[in-house]
Amino acid sequence: MKLRIKIILFTLFYNVNCVANTYFDPHFLTNDDSDLVDLKMFNNGLELPPGKYKVSVYVNGEYISDKEVSFVLNENKTELVPILTVGYYIQLGVNKNIFKNKKYQDQIVDISKYIKSATTVINVSKMKLSMTIPQADLTVNPKGYIPIDEWTNGVNAGLLNYNLSSGISQYGNNYESDNYLNLFTGINIGAWRFRDNSYLNQSFNSNHTKADISSFNNLSVYAERDLPSLRSRLKIGRIYTPISDSFTTLPLRGISLSSVDQMRPDSLLGYAPDIRGVAKSEATVSVYQDGFKVYQTHVASGPFVIRDINSLTGNGDLKVIVKEADGSTHSFIVPYASSPLLKRENQTDYAITFGNYRGESGPHPTFMQATLNHGFSQGVTASTGVQLASQYQSYNIGLTKNLGYYGTLNTSITNKKIKYKNDRYQKGNIFGVKYQKNFIKSNINLGLDFSHYSKNGDLQLDDSEYFINDNTNNGDLRKNTLSISISKNIDNSLSFYVNDNFYSYYNNYKNINNFNLSSSYYYKGISFSLGLNSQSNYNGEGNNNSVYFNTSIPMSFFNDARINTSLNDKIDDISYGLSTDLKGDSSSQLGINGSLNNGNHLTYGININRYKKSSGMSVNVNNNNNYGSQGLIFGKDNNGYNINFNATGGMIYYNGNIILGQPIYNSSALIEVNDAKNIKVTNESDVKTNKSGFAIIPTLNDYRSNRIALDPESYPNNVDIAMPIINVVPTVDAIVLAKFNSKIGYKALFKLNYKNGIIPFGASVNLLGDNKISSMVSTDGSVYLTGLPKNGKLNVEINRNESCQASYHLSNNETKKPVIVKGLLCQ
């Protein structure tokens, strides 16, 4: 306990925040001028010398990003000021008119010369640069805005993901084996991402003539990169058309250019109306929905526009209250309803694709597809799209309207023109209506989706082979589709869901109806679900009906009920399921799931199944670790057995190093901690550094600030990391290097003795041969140092005229301690 107090007190003294122009008189420590300690580093309030440091940048209390910044002394040499470019200040939102006759790349040493009331303060203990800039000198950036210059493309590196599945089974005299390997490989070079997705499949069946079947297939191979200035992404290769409401997704060999909605800050994602009003003075504007305050901001006198309200769930008019400086208020109503089809006012999304269709068989026509969505005022969004090929043309136009309390309504018309082999043309069209309504007070969601197809309206571009062969049998072409969905939540514990999908066809083809009714209940961790499914058969042989019931009981329920057994720590939950087809056939399953270690890395599952007159059992074991995940499943029933093995993982090749980890499908972080192994990453249970100090965080959020933090509790005794937190903002599929500067060595608290006394407070200490390992003597003559080798010599600057040296040796027993405490003689 005394040791902890000494270290805390020493840290407080050493990191004391000094006020500018304060002078520390060394005579307080001694009356003998010959013993005066040199305390000039405290004078003028400086805690750091000028230089380049990585700091967290805050503007008016809001975090912006981490940035490496150069600091110099101001003209009075009393404090450090940052050197930042004009362009960076503009990206922070500073009005560009303030920097007259300055170029984008010009450096600003002291922002207070341009904005008198602006301030910059560096907090050394937190390495935090706090900037205060008056609102009058700022352009309004939406909440969550991060300057594009802070986005990072990451490092040049290679990656590989693998998914291996292998199984064998024997039922009666039939023996089968099936092996599957999927490889997703890639290379990152600057802003470019090169990717390939392929798989190998091999199967064997003892009853088949061709017993051994092998195949290799390529799913996609492409190159892509972000174009931040256009808020877009370019993609080239074996790709797919972007997802849209106008057309189905198609595979092609070609090129696409599309806008990227995720490049917008969170406050501009989804739909929210622009709020326009007038303030008579400096006022506070508050926005309410159904009695809850969902937004608040301060505005200057005059007209105002609010565009950065986060997208809200459900429907319900917004009540806007403007509170003036004198306390008076006035209010107005803005209609609001939510829908994924709505765009904010003046927001535009687009996608353009060109190439050759790559279907499994038939012709591969060249085609072009383009879509455009734009948000207008009054809650109106217009959309249009076109598909053009030599045998096929399709045009789509749609409108979506925010009806406020009454929900949202979308209508669309699609016109198609199809060319037959003998140059005859056929026309088709689709008329669609979609309606959504969320009843907030009753917590009910209603959705309707209806489409009517003319006789050729259901044919798509990938059906072009059908027309080239001039087959006039319309087969199962759809005529009408209707989908109705209703959901309701009660107290966040009970929910109901109803969905009915109806399909009718031309040529007397059988109509199809799929109906689903389900409910779920949650109580003290226990979940119950009950449902009914009814599906029409395509062959007209009636319906497939089923009723099911499932429940899952966590062991924490028994702990809360003070029912303790020896299995409570090994079992996570017990589940049971029962289903019947209402014709006499039923199946049931009893399952037990749990973990075999404290970190939940090794998990298991035991299932007992019964179907008709057959019963069986299966056992599975899964291991999730720093290098991926592996699983083994064994099943046995009355007819035979099966054994399956699964393994997934990823790896990154960087700067001559191969680092293993979990699969990587999005932007990721490559952690490097100078040869420090087994250091854990906060909030990433299965991630820790390998023997070379590398680790992989497999998933980051693109264009968002991601906090990467190391767990200090996992540091080895000989490792110290001054800045264990890094924030990164990756672009799409970037591999970001998060490099932590660590001191590899031992931590020690030395009590320094000198001339029958102790070294005075304030004396500077450094390790000879390594000036980076340095510190200052505390009031009791102790000095705390990190990163020390087992043997070394300390140089102690006592005052302007006197110094001494102290040698030390750390024994093997001492190096096992978190902090070594020992006395040294300085001479």
N, C-alpha and C positions, 0 to 999 in steps of 0.2 A: 504493500500500500504506500509506504514512504517513497519507494522508487517511482511509482506512478505520479505522486504529488510533485516530486522533484522535476520529472520530465515535463509535466504540465506547466509548472511555474517557469521552468526554463524557456519553454515554447512561448509563454506569454511575454516574457522579457524580450526574447529575441525577435518576436514578430510584432512588437508594440507599434501601433500606428501613431507616428509623431506628427504634431501640428507644424505646419510650415513656419519658418523663422524662429523655432524654439531652439534654445542653446542649452546643451547639457554640460554643466560645469563640472569638470573632473575633480575639482577641489572638494566636492561633496564626498568623494571616495577616499581622499588622502590629503594631508596638509603639506606633504613633502613633494616639491616640484619634480624631484628626480623620479618619483614613483607614479607620476601622472599617467593614466591610461589614455590612449588615443581613441576618443569617441567621436571623431569627425564624421563617421558614417551616419550618426543620428542627427547631426545638425542639419537644418533646413528641411527636416521631415522626410528625407529620402530613405526608402527601404530597399531600393534596387538601383544598381548603376544603369546608365543608358545602355540600350542594346535591343535585340530582337527577342520577343517573347510571344508564346501562344496564349491568347486570352479569350475569354467569353465576352462577346460584345453585347451590351444592353443599351437600348435607346429609350429614354423616358420610362425605365423600369421594365421594358419588354425585351425578352431575349431574342437576339437576331441570329447569331451563329458564332462558332469558334473561328478565330482568324489569327494568323501570325502577323504581329504588328511591330514595327520599329518604334522605339521611344527615344526621345532626346530631351535635354534640359530646355526649359523655356528661357526667355531672355533674361529674367531675373535669377536664373539658376536656382530656383526654389522648388521646382517640381518637375516631374516627367510629363511630357505631352506626346500624344501619338502622331505618327506621320501617316496620313491616309490620302488617297487620291481624290480628285474632284469627282471622278466617276463613282467611287465608292460612296461618297456622301450623297450623291444624287440617287443612288440605288437605295440608300437608307431613307430616302424621302425628302431630303433637303431641296428646297426650291432652287433649280439650276440658275435662275436669274441672279442669285446671290454671288455666284462666281463669274462675274463679268470678265471677259477677255481671258478666261482660263480654259485650257484644253482639258479633255476628259482624263488624260493620264497625268496631268500636273499634280504635284504633291502639295498638300496643305499641312504645314507644321503646327499651326496653332489656330484652331477653328474660331476662337474668341476674337480674332482679328476681323473675321467676316460676320460673325453673329455675336454681338457683345455679351449677351446673357447666356451664351452656350458654355457648358463646362465639360471637362473630361477628367475623370478620377479613376486611378487604377488601385484596386484592392489586391495587395500582394498575396495575402493569405489565401484568397480564393482565385487569384489570377483572373480578375473580373474587371473589364473596362466599362465603366458606367458613363454614358454620355447623356447630357440633358440639353435638349434643343427645343426652344419655344414652338408651340403648335403653329403660330403665325408664320413661321419660316419653314414649315413642313407641308409637302403635298400629302394628301391622305392616301396611305396604302391600306389595302384590306387586311383584316386580322389574319395572322399566320403567314403574311408575305415574307418570303426569303429571297434576297437578291440573287439573280441568276449567277453572278460571279462567285457565289458561295456554293453553288452546285458543283459536284466533283464527278468526273468521269472515271475516277479510280485509277488503278495501276494496270499496266500491261501484264496480262497473265492468261493462263489456260485453265480450263475446268473440265471435269468429267463427272457425270452422274451415272450410276448403274442401278439397275433393278433386276435382280436374278430370282427366278422362280423355278423350282425343280420338284417334280413329284412322281411317285410310282403308286400303282394301285393294282389289286388283284381281286376280281369278283368271279367266283366259279373257276372256269378254265381260261378266263380272259385276263391277260396281263397287259397293262398299259403304262407308258411313261410319257411325260410331257415336260419339256424344258424350254424356258423362255428367258432371253436376256435382252434388256433394253439399255441402249447407251445414248446418253445425251451429252454431246461434247461441244466445246466452244473455246474461242479465243477472243480476248478483249485487247484491242489496240487503239489507244486514244478514246475517241467517242464511238468507234465502230465496235459492233458485236457480231461475231461470226458463230453460227450455231448449226448443229446437225443432230437430227433425232432419228435413229435407226434401231431396228430390232432383229434378232435372230430367233427363229422358232424351230424346234425339233420335236417330233412326236413319234411314238411307236405303239402299234396295236397288234397283238398276236393273232387276231382274227381277220386282219386285212391282208389283201394280196400285197399291196405296197406297204410293207410293215414299217419302213423307216422313211418319214417325210421331213425334209428340211427346207427352210425358206429364209431368205434375208430380204428385208423390206426397209425402204427409206420413207419415213413419214414426212420429213421436211428438212430442207437445208437452205439457209438464208443468211443475209447480212443486213443489219439494221443500225440506225443511229438516230439520236435525238437532234432536232433542229430547234433549240430553245427560243431563238429570236422569232420563230414562226409558231411557237407552241405546237410543234408537229413532230412526226416521226416518219422516217424514210425506211422502207423495207424492200429488199430485192432477193429473188430466189424462188424456191418451191414454198409458196406461202398460201394463205387463205384470205379471202375478202374480209374486211372488217365487219364485225357484228353490227347490224342495223335493223331498224323496224321496217324497212322497205323491202329487203330481199333476204333470201336464205344465204348462209355462208357457203362459199364454193372454193374448192382447191384450184390453184393455178400456178403456172410458171410465169412470173412477171415482176411487176413493181407496184408498190402502193405508197401513197403519201396521205397521211391522215392527221388530224388534230388530236391532241392528247389532253383530255379533260383533267387528268390528275396533275398536270403542271400548274393548274390554278390552286391557290391556297384553299384550305378547308372551308373558309368562310364564303367561298364563291362556288363550291360544289353543290350539285343539286339545285332545286328551284326555290327561289324566294323572290317576292315582288320587290321592285324599287319603291321606297317610301319617300315621298316628296312632301315638303311642308315649308312653313315660314316661321322663323323665330323673331320675336320683337326685340330680343336682347340675347346676351349669352345665356343659353338655356340647356337644360337637361332633357333629353328625349328618351322616353322609356316605351318599350313595345311589349304588349301583353297578348297572350293567347289563352283563352279559357281560364282567365284569372291568374296565370303564371307569367312572371316577367321573363321574357326570352331574350331581351336585348336592352342595353342602355349605353348612351354615349352623350358627349357634350358637343354642342355646336355653337358657332358664332351667330351674331344677329344677321337676319336676312334669309333668303331661300336656302334650303338644305336638301340634300339627296343622300339617302342611306342605301348602300348596295351590298354591304358585307354581313348581312344576317345569315347565320347558318341555316341550311335547309331544315325545315321542321317536318315532323311526321304528322300525318293526318290532315284533316281539313278543319278550318275554323278561322273566322275573320280575325284580323289583327287590330287591336285597339292601341292607338298611338297617343301618348300623353306628353305634351310639351310643357315643362315647368320653367317659367321665366325667372329672371334674376330677382324680381320683387316677390316671388312666391306664388304668383298667379299661374293658373294652368288653363290650357285648352286642349281638346282632343279631337280625333277623327278616326274613321274606320277604313282599313284597307282589306279588300276581299283576298282570301288565301285558301288554296287547296293544293295538295301535293300530288305529283305524278312524275315518273321517270321520263315521260315524253315532253315535259315542259322545260324550257330554257329560260334563264334570267334575261331581262331586257338587255338587248345589244350583245348578247353572247352568241357566238357562231361556232358550230362544229361542222367539219367536212371530212370527206374521204374520197380519194381518187385511186382507182386500181386499173391496171392494164396488163394483159398477158394472154396466155393460152390456157384454156380450161384443161385440167389434168384429171379426168375421171378414170375409173378402173378399166373401162373398155370403151369402144366406139370412137367417134371423131373427137378432136381436141380443138374446137373453134377458138379463134382469137376474139376476145371481147373486151369491152371497157365498161366499168361501173363507176358511178359517181353519186354521192349523196350529200345533202346540205340541210342543216337545221339552224334556224335563226329565231331568237327570242325578240318579240316586239313588245310594245307597251300594252297596257290593259290586260296582261296575263295571256297573251296570244303567242303561240309558237307555230311557225310554218316549217314544213319539211318537204323535200322533194328528192327524187332519185331517178336514175336512168341506167339501164343495162342495154348495151348495143353489141350485136354480133351479126354476122352475115345472114343467119337463118332466124334470128330472134331479136326482137326489140321490146323493151318494157319500160314504161314511164309511170312514176308514182308521185302523187301529191297528197299532202295531209295537213290538217289544222288541228291544233290542240288548244282548248280554252280553259283557263282557270275560272270556274264558276263560283269561287268562294265557298260559302256555306253549302252549296249544292254539289260540290265535288268538281271533277274534271271530266271533260268530254273530248274525245278524239274521233275525227272522221277522216277517212282516206279513200282514194280511188286509184286503182292500178289498171293501166291499159296495156295490152300485149298484142304483138303482131308476130305470127309464126309463119315461116316459109316452108312449104312442102318440097319434096324432091322434084316434082314436076313444075316447079315455079308457081304453084298455087299458094295463096295466102289465106290464113285463118286468123280471125281476131278473137280476143278474149279479154275479160276484165274482172276485177275484184272490187267489191264495195265493202268497206269495213267500218265498224263503229265500236269504240271502247269507252266504257264509263267506269269511273272509280269514285267512291265516296267513303269517307271515314267519319263515323258518328262518334265524336270525341267523348261526349258525356256518357253514352252507353257502351263505348269501347267496342263498336262493331265496324268491321270493314266489309265493304261490298264491292265486288268487281264483276263487270259484264264485258264479254268480248264476242262480237258477232261478225261473221264474214259471209258474203254471198258471192259465189263464183259462177260466171257464165260457163258454157260448156267446155271451153278451152282455157278458162281462167286459171286452172290449177297447175298447168304445165309450166315448168321452170326451164332455165337455160340448160341445166344438166339433163333435161329430157330431150334435147335436140336430136339425139339419135333416133328417137321415136318418130320424129317428123321426117327425117331424111329417108327412113325406110317406108314412109308413106303409109303407116299403119293407122287406119281410121277407126279402129276399135278403141273407144275411149276408156274401156276398162273401169278402174276404180277412181275415176276423176271426181273430186269432191264437188258438191253442190252448195251445201251450207255447213257452217260450223258455228257452234254456240258453246261458250264456256261461262259458267256461273260459279262464283266462289263467295262464300260468306264465312267470316271468322269472328269470334268474340272471346275476349279475355275477361275474367272476373277475379279481381283482387290479386292478379299476378300468380294465382295458384291453380285456377280452373280455366280451361280453354276448350272451345269447340271449333271445328272446322268442317265445312261442307263444300264439296266441289263436284260439279256435274259437267261432263264434256259430251256434246252430241255432234255426230257427223252423219250427214246424208250425202248420197252419191247419185250420179247419173247412171242410166242403163239398168235401172232396177237393182243396182247393187245394194246389198243389205246395209241398212242403217246401223250405226254403232253408237252405243251409249256407255260411257264409263262413269260410274258414280262412286264417290268416296265420302264416308262420314267418319269422323274421328273426334275423340275427346281425350284430354289428358288432365291429370290432377297431381299436384305436388304438395306434400305435407312432411315437414321436418326431414327433408332429404329423400323421402320415399316418393317414387314416381309411379303413377298408374296410367295406363293408356288403354282405350277400348275403341275398336273401329269396325267398320263394315265396308267391304269392297264388292262392287258388282261390275263385271266387264263383259261386254258382248263378244261372242266369238265371230271371227271373220268368216268362218265356214258355215255360219247359220245354224249351228247345233245347240243354240241356247246360250245361257250366260254362265260365266264362271263367278261364283259367289264365295265369299269367305268372311268369317267373323273372327276377330283376333282380340286377345287380351294379353298385356305385358305388364310386368311390375319389376322394379329394382329397389332393393333395400340396402342402403350403405351400412357398414358396420358402425359408423359413427352414431347411428340411431340407437344402437344397443349401449354404446358408451354413455350417451346422454341419459339413457334410462337406467344407468348404473348396473347394466347387465354385462359383467366382464367375464370373458373366457380366455383361455390360453391362445385361442385362434384370432382374437380381435386384431392383433398386430399383423397377421399374415393374410387376412381376408379383407378386401376392400368393399365388395358388395356381393349380394346374392340376387340372382334374377330368375324369373319364371315366365314362360310364354306358352300360350295355348291358342290354337287356331282350328277352325272347322269349315268345311265347304258346304255345310247344311245338307249334305247327301249321305252322311254316315262316316265319311273319312275325316280324321282329325290328326293333329300332330301336337306334340308338346316338347318343351325343352326346359331343363333345369341347369342353371349355370352358376359357377362360383369363380370369381375373379379376385386376384390379389397380387401382392408384391413379395418378393423373397429377400429384399434388402431395404434399408432405410431410405435410400435415394430414389426408390421406385424405378430403378434402371432395369431390374430383372423382374418381369411380371409373368403371370401364368393365368390360365383359364381352364376350367374343367366343365364339360358340357355332357349332359345325359339326354339323349334324344329318343323319341318314340313316334313312329309314323305307321299307321295301320297296324299290322301285326309284327312289324319289324322294330327292333330297338338297337341302339348303339351308343357309343361313348367316344368322345374325343378329348385330347389333352393338348394344349398349346403352351409354349414357353417363348417369350420374347425378351430380347436383350437390347436396350437402347443405351448407347454409349457415345463416347467422344469421336468414334470412328464410323458411326452409322447405326444400323439396327439389323438384327438377325432374329429369325423366328423359325420354330420347328413345330409341326402339327402332326399328331398321330390320331387316326380315327379307325374304329372297328365297329362293325355291326354284324347282323346274322348272315350277310352275304359275302363279306370279305373285309379288306382293310385298305387304308391309303396312308401314305407318308408324304409330307410336303415340307420343303425347306424354302425360306424366303430371306433375301438379304438386299438391303438398299444402303446407299451411301454416296458420298461425293468426295472429290478431291480437287485441290487447286495447285497448279504449278506456278511458282513465283520465284524469280531470282535464283534458280538452281535448287529450290526446295520443293518437295512434294508434301502437301499437308492434307491429311485425311479428316473427314467430318461428315455431317449429315448432308443429304441431297440439297443442291443449290439450284433453285429455279427462278429466283428473283435477284434483285441487288443484294449483295452480301458484304460482310466485313471480314477482313483478314487481320487478326490481331497479332502483333509482334511485341514481345517483351524480352528483349536481350537475353536469350538463353535461360530464362527463368521458367521452369516447368511446373505443371500441376496448379497453376493459378486459375481460379474459377472466375467466370464472368457472371456478374449480377443478373438475375432474372433469366438466365440460360442454364437450366439444371444439368444438361448433358454436355456443356462446353467448358473445357479447360485446356490450358496450353500444353503442348507436347514437350519433349525433351529439348527441342530447339527453341522453345518459347513462342511457337505459333499456335493459333486456334482459329476456327472458322465459326462465325455467326451466320447461319445459312439464309436468313431472311431479314431484310431491312425495308423500310417504307420509302418508295421513290419520291424524290422532291420534298421530303419532309426531314426535319431535324431528328436524328436518331441518337439517343444517348447510349454510349457504350461505357460501361463501368466495370472495373475489376473489384473483386471481393477481397478487402484487406485481410479478412480472417484466414484466407487461403495462402497468404504470402509465406514462403519459407523463411526461416530465421535469418538467412543471409541475403534477403532481398528487401529493398525499400523503393517505393515508387512515389515520387512527390506529387504527380498529377495523375490520379487513377481514373479520371473521367475525360472522355473525348466525345464531342458531338460532330456528326457527319451528315451531309445532305447528298445522297447519291442520285445520279441519273439512272435511267432504266438499265437493269442488269449489270450495274457497275460492281467491280470488286474493289472495295475501298480499303486502303491500308490504314489501320489504326495502330500507330506505333507509340508505345509507352516507353519513356526513358526511365530505366530502372538502374539502381545502384546495386551491383552484386557484391556483397560483402557482409560484414557483421555489424551489429548495432552495439554500441558500448557507451556507458556513462563512466568517464574517468574522473577521479578526484585527484587534482593536480596539487602537489606539495612543492614548495620552493623556499629555500632559506629558512627552515624552521617555521614556515607559515604556508598559507594557501595563495594561489594565484589570484590577483584582484579581479573584481567584476569588470567585464568589458574587454578583457584581453582577447585578441584574435588567435585562433588555432587553426592550423592546416596541416594536412599530411604531406610530408616531404615527398616530392615527386609527383603529386597529384593535387593541384590547387582547387579542383572541383570538390574535394572532400574538405570542408572547412566549417567552422562554427565559432561560437563566442562563449567565454567563460561566464558562468552564472554567479550569483551572489555568494554561494558557499564554496566557490572554487572548483565546481564541477563543469565538465563539458560533455555534451551529447553529440556523438558522431555516428554516421551511418555509412555503409559501403566500404567498411574497412577490410583489408587483407589480414591474414593471421599474424603477420609480423610487419612492423613498420616503425617509423619515427615521426613524432609530432614536433612541429615548430610553433613556439608560443611567442607572440609579440606582446610583451608586457606593457611597454610604454615607448616613447619616442627614442629612448636611449638604451633600452634593455630588452633582451630576449633570452629564451632558454629552449632546450630540446629535451624530449622525453621519449625513450624507446619503450616498446611494449611487445609482448608475445602472448597470443591467445592459445590456451591449451585445448586439447580435443574435448574435454569435458565442458570447458567454458563455451565453446562454439555451439554446443547443443542448447544453450539458453537463448530465449527470445532477446533479452538485453543483458549484456555482460557488464558487471559492476566491479571495478577494481581501482586501486590507488596507484598513482605513478609519481615518480620523483623527477622533477624537471630541473636540469642542471646545464 
